[in-house]
């Protein structure tokens, strides 16, 4: 499984996150990226949020006013089969290594894009970690940082190891 970093995103806290050409992935996330609610977002197990551009594109085509970074993701990817991602997978992004820790549970901040958006990208099965859900991966994945390093637009995203 191989893809590419389409966009690297940071913000001073909250949504949306805005693109930067490159960043440094440190143990607590991309340097310069802040969280409006650090008790909910961020920390070592939610250091990085990855969202597939294909999901954003599909939702925008259905009328949601989305763009890359709108969902609060740090890394917008292209070419990764989100249906195959599992908790515990290790992924190289640029010069950093990440471990997938959990699907992202969408919060009320996303309501600005439409109250039905959360139901489009997340359901009970995803919450339970059940990858058979048709919504698996649509809300994005949180990851911990197992090796810090640089990341920039155009860098490869590749699966290092998969548990299941």
C-alpha positions as CSV (number, residue, x, y, z in Angstrom):
1,X,0.0,0.0,0.0
2,X,1.6,3.3,-1.1
3,X,0.3,6.8,-1.5
4,X,1.4,10.4,-1.3
5,X,1.0,13.4,1.0
6,X,-1.2,15.8,-0.9
7,X,-1.3,18.4,1.8
8,X,0.3,19.1,5.2
9,X,-1.9,21.2,7.5
10,X,-1.6,23.1,10.8
11,X,-3.7,25.6,12.7
12,X,-3.5,27.9,15.8
13,X,-6.3,25.7,17.2
14,X,-9.6,24.5,15.8
15,X,-10.9,24.1,12.3
16,X,-10.0,24.4,9.5
17,X,-6.3,23.6,9.4
18,X,-4.4,25.4,6.6
19,X,-1.7,24.1,4.3
20,X,2.0,24.5,4.8
21,X,4.6,23.2,2.3
22,X,6.4,21.1,5.0
23,X,6.5,20.4,8.6
24,X,8.4,18.5,11.3
25,X,6.5,15.6,12.9
26,X,7.4,15.5,16.6
27,X,6.1,13.1,19.3
28,X,3.1,15.4,20.0
29,X,2.3,16.3,16.3
30,X,3.4,18.7,13.6
31,X,5.4,21.5,15.1
32,X,3.3,24.7,15.0
33,X,0.0,22.9,15.1
34,X,-2.2,23.7,18.1
35,X,-5.5,22.3,19.4
36,X,-8.5,24.3,20.6
37,X,-9.5,21.5,22.9
38,X,-6.3,19.7,24.0
39,X,-8.2,17.5,26.5
40,X,-10.0,16.0,23.5
41,X,-7.5,16.3,20.5
42,X,-3.8,15.9,20.4
43,X,-1.5,14.1,22.9
44,X,0.8,11.2,22.2
45,X,-2.0,8.8,20.9
46,X,-3.7,11.4,18.7
47,X,-0.5,13.3,17.6
48,X,-1.4,13.2,13.9
49,X,-4.8,13.0,12.1
50,X,-4.7,11.6,8.6
51,X,-7.6,11.9,6.2
52,X,-7.8,10.6,2.6
53,X,-8.3,13.2,-0.1
54,X,-10.6,10.8,-1.9
55,X,-13.1,11.0,1.1
56,X,-13.0,14.9,1.0
57,X,-13.5,14.9,-2.8
58,X,-16.4,12.5,-2.6
59,X,-18.1,14.5,0.2
60,X,-17.6,17.7,-1.7
61,X,-19.1,16.2,-4.8
62,X,-22.2,15.4,-2.7
63,X,-22.5,19.1,-1.7
64,X,-20.6,19.4,1.5
65,X,-18.5,22.6,1.5
66,X,-15.2,20.8,2.2
67,X,-11.6,21.3,1.2
68,X,-8.4,19.7,2.2
69,X,-7.7,20.7,5.9
70,X,-11.4,21.4,6.6
71,X,-11.8,18.2,8.6
72,X,-8.9,19.1,10.8
73,X,-6.4,16.7,9.4
74,X,-2.7,17.2,9.6
75,X,-2.0,15.0,6.6
76,X,-4.2,14.8,3.6
77,X,-3.3,11.7,1.7
78,X,-4.0,10.3,-1.8
79,X,-3.8,6.7,-3.0
80,X,-4.1,4.9,0.4
81,X,-6.8,2.3,0.6
82,X,-8.4,3.4,3.9
83,X,-10.5,0.2,4.0
84,X,-7.3,-1.8,4.5
85,X,-5.9,0.4,7.4
86,X,-6.0,-1.3,10.8
87,X,-5.3,-0.2,14.4
88,X,-1.7,-0.9,15.0
89,X,-0.5,-0.5,11.4
90,X,2.8,1.3,11.1
91,X,3.1,3.9,8.3
92,X,6.0,5.9,7.0
93,X,5.1,9.5,6.0
94,X,8.1,11.4,4.6
95,X,10.9,11.0,7.1
96,X,8.6,10.1,10.1
97,X,7.0,6.9,11.2
98,X,3.5,6.6,12.7
99,X,1.4,4.0,14.3
100,X,-2.4,4.0,13.8
101,X,-4.1,4.3,17.2
102,X,-7.8,4.8,16.4
103,X,-10.4,6.0,14.0
104,X,-11.2,9.7,14.5
105,X,-14.5,10.3,16.3
106,X,-15.9,13.4,14.6
107,X,-16.9,16.2,17.0
108,X,-19.5,19.0,16.8
109,X,-17.0,21.4,15.3
110,X,-17.7,19.6,12.0
111,X,-21.4,20.7,12.1
112,X,-20.3,23.9,10.4
113,X,-20.1,21.8,7.2
114,X,-23.5,20.3,7.7
115,X,-25.1,18.5,10.6
116,X,-25.4,15.2,8.6
117,X,-21.6,15.1,7.9
118,X,-20.8,13.1,11.0
119,X,-23.3,10.4,10.1
120,X,-21.8,10.2,6.6
121,X,-18.3,9.5,7.9
122,X,-18.7,7.6,11.2
123,X,-21.1,5.1,12.7
124,X,-21.4,2.7,15.6
125,X,-19.3,0.0,13.9
126,X,-16.4,2.4,13.4
127,X,-16.7,3.5,17.0
128,X,-16.3,-0.1,18.0
129,X,-13.3,-0.5,15.8
130,X,-15.1,-2.8,13.3
131,X,-13.5,-2.4,9.9
132,X,-16.4,-4.0,8.2
133,X,-18.3,-0.7,8.4
134,X,-18.8,1.0,5.0
135,X,-17.7,4.2,6.8
136,X,-14.4,2.7,8.0
137,X,-11.6,5.2,7.5
138,X,-13.8,8.0,6.2
139,X,-13.5,10.1,9.4
140,X,-9.7,9.7,9.3
141,X,-7.2,8.0,11.6
142,X,-5.3,9.2,14.6
143,X,-1.7,8.1,14.9
144,X,1.1,8.2,17.4
145,X,4.6,9.2,16.3
146,X,7.1,6.3,16.6
147,X,9.9,8.2,14.9
148,X,10.0,11.9,14.4
149,X,11.0,13.4,11.0
150,X,10.2,15.9,8.3
151,X,7.1,15.7,6.0
152,X,6.3,17.7,2.9
153,X,3.9,17.8,0.1
154,X,4.7,15.0,-2.4
155,X,6.3,12.7,0.2
156,X,5.4,9.0,0.0
157,X,3.0,7.4,2.5
158,X,3.8,3.7,2.8
159,X,2.8,0.8,5.0
160,X,5.7,-0.5,7.0
161,X,3.9,-3.3,8.9
162,X,0.4,-4.5,9.5
163,X,-0.8,-6.4,12.5
164,X,-3.8,-8.2,10.9
